[in-house]
């Protein structure tokens, strides 16, 4: 287990900068309440190595986000005479910001990416993405979070963003399942449009040790094992490929 991630994805939306800033504050606050690993946040400046410490009460968050988004003023609507975007500004490309837990990913910190508000013909998915550090560099708090609370964090992410899909686990494992679509299957796989009663090939999946459960927001969360799966375990890889194949056969995911 070297590169663990959690990714939630949803369809195109059209939200304003003010709504985006509010959503960021709510999400960071919720993460802080979830686990002490998220007790501090820094904003990562776009295209730079600079970071801005977020105040504990988030009092400087909106200003930091406004200045960051205003750097792309040519693609946003509703800017003032100083090219600063208003709370009502929107863009087909949406808003994207990255934070960490006061340490860079390569130094054992956690990266948290947000993208929302994308809409229009050429836009891709909006997302909430958490990248954990290499396990050799992660401290015991981060390791504990990955090993024991990742499922809870996935369920929390589903409740916050109501995504159409979510994947969480070892990124090396995802490549073993499909190099073409590494966001398709992982240790945890959530599909909002698949009701548990319509899960295909139930007896075959259960026979391979794959489990699933209903999620309060709707949809189904699959687990390939009770503990994190590994790209080095042939049985785990076989489970992932089986789940992907059966979901594709019945049209629940696309290649």
N, C-alpha and C positions, 0 to 999 in steps of 0.2 A: 504494500500500500504506500504509494509515493505521492500521488496528487489526487486529493479528495475534493470533490466539488458538489454543489447543489445548484440546480438550475430550474427555475420556474418560468414558463413561457405562456404568453397570451396573445390574442389576436389584436389587430390594429385598433387604436383608440384615438380620440382627439380630446386632449385635456389641455388646460392652460398652465402657464408657469406657476401661478398661484396654487393650483391644485397639485401640481407636481411637488412643489416645496412642502406643502402640507402632508402629502403622502410620505415624503422622505422623513420628515420629523416623526410622524407616527411610527414608521417602520424602525427607525433607529431607537426610538424610545422603547418599542416592544422588544427588540433584540436585547437591549440593556436589561430589561426586566426578566428576560428569559434566562440569561446566564451572565455571570460576572466577566466572562471572556470578552464580552462586548461593552465593558464599562467605559471605554474611551474611544473616540473616533477622530480621525483626521480626514479632511477632504484632499484628494489628489488633483492638483491642477492639470488641466488638459495640455498634453504635449510638453509637459515640464516635469522636472524631478522635485518640484516644490510641493509642500503639503501645508494645509492650514488646520490647526487644531480647532475642533468644534467645542464650544463652551459647554459645560456640564448642563446648563439650562437651555441649550440650543439657541441662545439669544443672538448669536452671530451667523446662524445657519442660513437664513433667508438671504442675507447680504452676500455671503460667499457664493451661494447658488446663483443669485442674480448676476453677479459680476462674471461668473464662469459662463453662464448661458449667453450673456450679452456679448461675449467675445465672438459669437457666431451671429451677430446682429443681422447679417444679410439674409439669413434664412428664417428669421422670425418676424412676425407681425407685431404691430403696436410697440414702437420704441420711442423714447423721448429725444430731446435735442442732444443729449449726451450718448445716444445710441444704447441706453439702458432699457431693457425690456420691461414691460408692465406686467402686473399680475394676470392680465387678460391675454398676453401674447401666446400664440400657438405656432406650430411649425409641422409640416408634413414629415420632417425628419425626427420630430419629437425631442425629448430631453434625455441626456445621458450624463450620469455622474458616477464617480468612483470614490470610495472611501476605504480606509483601512483602520485597524485597531491600534493606531499609534505606532505601528511597526510595519516595515515593508514586508511583502510576501516572502522575499528571499531571506529575510531576517527572522522569520517565524511568526509574522503577523498574518492577519486574515484580510483578504480583499473582498469588498462588497460592491457590486455594480448594479446600477439601476438604469433601465431604459423604458420610458413610457411616453405615450403621446404620438407615437409613429402612426401615420395614416396616409392613405393614398396608394396609387397603383404600384409604386416601386418600393414600398416600405417592407421591412422584414418584421419578425416577431418582436414584441416588447418583452422585456425580461427582468428577472431578479436573479442575480448570480452571486454565489459565495464560493470563493476559492480559498481552500485551506493550504497551509504551507507544507512543504516536504516533511514527512513524518520524522525525518532525521533532525530537523531543525525546530520542530514544534515543541513548546514547553508542555509540562504535564497537564495544564489546564486545557490547552487546545486539544491535546491527545484525548483527554477524558471526554471532551465535547464530541469529537469525531467518533469515538468508540462506543459511547453509551447514550448520547442524546441527539444523534443525527436524525433518527426517525421522528422524534418530537419536534425538531427544528423543521423538518419537511412538512409535518402536519400544520405547524404554526405558519409556515410560508403559504400553504394552500389556503388557510383561513384568512391571511392578510391580503393575498393577491387574487384569489379565485382563478388560478391559471387554467388553461386548457390542458396543460401537461406539466409534469415535473419529473426530473431525474436526479438521483443523488447516489454517490459512491465513488469508486476509484476510476479515474479517467483512463488509466491503462487498461482496465477491464473493459470499458466501453469500446476502445479500439479493437479489442479481441472479438467483440460481438459484431461490430460493423465499422469498417473504416470509412464507409460512405456516409453513414449517419450516426455519429457518435452521441447524439442526443436522444437516440431512440430507446435504448434499454440500459439500465444500470442496476445496482443492488436494489434500490427503491425506484419504482416506476409508477407514476400516477397519470391516469387518463380521466379527465372530467366527463367525457361523453360516453364512457363505458360503464353501464350499471353492473353491479356485482352478479346479478342473476343472469346476465348475458355473457359472462366470461366463457370463452370457447375452450373446448378440450379439457374440461375440469379434471376428470380422472387422470388424464395424462400429466397435467401440470402438478397435481397433488402427488402423483407417483414419483415425480422427479424432485419433490421437496419444495416446490414453489407454493407460496401462500398468498392470500389477498384478503382485503377487508374493505368494507364500505367506509366512505369518508363523509362526515356530517354535511359538507358543502356539496355533496353529490360526487358520483364517480367512484373509481376503484384504485386502491393503492396496492401494487404487487411488491412482494419481498422474495428475493431469490434464496435467502437463508436468514436465520435469526441473527447472525452476525455478518459483518461486512464481508462481501465476497472478494476474491483475489484473482487477478489475471493469471497467476501461476497455478491455479487449481483447475485442472481439466473438467472436473465435475461442475464447478461453478460456471465455467465458460459454456458447457453443454446446456445448463439450465437457461442461461441468458439467450443462447441461440434458439432454443426451443420456444421460449416465450415470444421472442421476436417473430419467429416463423409463424406461430399460431395466430398472433395478433395481425400480422400482415395477410395471412390467408383469409381472414374474416373481415378485412378492411378497417380494422381499428387503428392501425398505423400505416403510414406509407413509406416506401423506400426513399 
